[in-house]
Amino acid sequence: MTEEQPAAERHFGIQRLYLKDLSFESPNAPDIFRGPWRPQHELSLNTRINSLDQAVYEVVLSVTATVKVEDKTAFLLEVQQAGIFMAQGFTEEELGPLLGAYCPALLFPYAREVISDLSTKGSFPPLILQHVNFDLLFAQHRQQATAESKGGPAA
């Protein structure tokens, strides 16, 4: 009779959270302050995962927010919020959602705070970003990648 091998213990930990890069531009100041304030927002999110060591990863969440009034850019904010995470004992299938959705969701509130603070320091109303469903974004990205690998358009 053989005994079943116990499953590898899983460990997840945050080793460090940090601001990797930051940029704020207000190319049309001071003229942008002189007209009516009817902003239009554009938001872009991107995630990058770097393997640092065995079971240690850097996850970088890049957030770009562009705010325009009519055709003029009021301000452009770019934030790279990063973290170093330890993820040990996870399968490759489990690592994808952990690093591609869970970790960015942990980083997002920090990036959101930086964006709100910087917009007010630029003399604009605070830009408060709404919650982002990183699980859904990860699933959509995975579905698109699968469809492209099969040679068809994403559903």
C-alpha positions, 0 to 999 in steps of 0.5 A: 500500500502506497501513501499519497504524497501530501500536496505542496504547501502554498505560501503567498506573501507581500514582500514590498509595495512601492511606486516604481514610476510617476509622471504628471503633465498639464500641458495646457495650464494655465489656460485650461483653468480659465474655461468651463470644467467639463472633463472627459476621462480616458483610462488605460491599465496594463500589468507586467510580471517579472520573475525575480527569483524562485517563487518571487515575482515583481508585479507592475500595474501601470495606470494612465489617466488622460483628462481632456476638456473638449480637445485640450488635455487638462492633465495626463497622469502615469503611475506604475505601482509595483509589488514584490510577491512570494508565491510558493507551491502554486501550479502554473495554472494557479499562478496566472490568476494570482499574479495577473489578477489578484496582485494587480487588485492589491496594487490598484488602491495604492495607484488610485490614491496616488492619482487622486492626490496628484490631480489635486496637487495639479489644482484639478478636482480629485480624479477618483477611479472606480473599482476595477474587476481584475478577475474579469479583465484577466479572464478576457485577456486569457480568452483573447490570447486563446482565440488568437493562438487558434487563429480566430478573432476573440469572442 
